[in-house]
């Protein structure tokens, strides 16, 4: 009887599962493969947990605070960024003020 109940619950849970499809980069796929293999987890479980975690996080912070993991820029902007990085310019006043404030004040002292 217990086996029958377990199998019924297991089959019932499958009724509430849907399959999705997504294209990911080869690097992301390889990282996922290594992660699940090292921990003995199922890919579907890891993907669902990651999606739930991400959706929870983005629902709790303002939209303008969300920074995408990848920024796509055109060739001209990319070239300008590379030039600025290579120039090793010192930080401007606004950047200095931002970092000076965060170094001088502990999180509890900030307004």
N, C-alpha and C positions, 0 to 999 in steps of 0.2 A: 504494500500500500504506500509506504513512504517513497519508494522509487517512482511510483506512478505520479504522486504529488509533485516531486522534484522535476520530473520530465515535463509535466503539465505547466509548471511555473516557467521552466526554461523555454518551452515553446511559446508560451504566452508573451514572454518578454520580446521574442522575435517579432511579434505582431506590431510592436511599437517602435521598430527600428526601420530607418529608411537609408538607402544608399545614395551618396552624392559622389560627384566626380570633380576633380580639380587638377589642373596642370600646375606642376611645380618644377623648379629648376633641378637639374641633375645634382647640384650640390645639396639642396634641401632634401632630396630623396635619399642621397647617400648618408646624410647626417641622421635622418630618421631611421634608416636601416641599421646604422651602427648603434643608435640609442636603444631601439627595441631589442636588438640582439644581445646587447650587453646587460639588459635588465630583465630579459625574458618576458617582455610585454607584447601585446598585440598592437599592430599599427593603428587599427580602428580605435582602440581605447585611448592611445596616446593622442591621436588627432582630435578625438572628441573632447578630451580633457583640455587640450591646448585651445580649442575653439571656445569652450565654455569659459576658460580663464580669460581669454582675450575679450570676449563679449562682455563679461562682467567688468573688466577693467575699463573698457571704453564707455560703458554705461555710467560709470561713476565719476568720470572726469569730463570737463568741458570739451566740446569739439575742437576749440582752438588750441587746446593743450596737447592734442594727439599729434605726435610726430611720426610720419610713416617710416618704416624701417629702410625704405629705399627712396631716394629722391631722384627723379628723372629730369635731366636738364639737356638742353640742346648743345650742339657742338661749340657755339660761340661762348655760352656761359661756362661750359666745361673748361674751355681753354683759359678763360679769365680766372676761374677758380684755381686751376693748376699754376698759373703764373703767380697768383697771390700766395699760394702755399710755398712755392719755390722761393719767393722774395723774402720770406721769413720776417715780415713786417712786425714791429712791436704792436701790442694791442692799442686801440684808440682809447680816448678818455671814457667813453661810455662802457667799453668792455672792462677797463680798469676799475671803474666805479662799481660795476656789477660784481666783479670778483673781490674787490676790497670789502664791499658790504658783506658778502657771504663769509669772508674770512674773519672780519672783525666782530660779527654778531653771531651768537649761538642761535639755534632755531627758536629757543624760548624767548629771546630778546627781540626778535623781529616783530613788526606790527602785524 
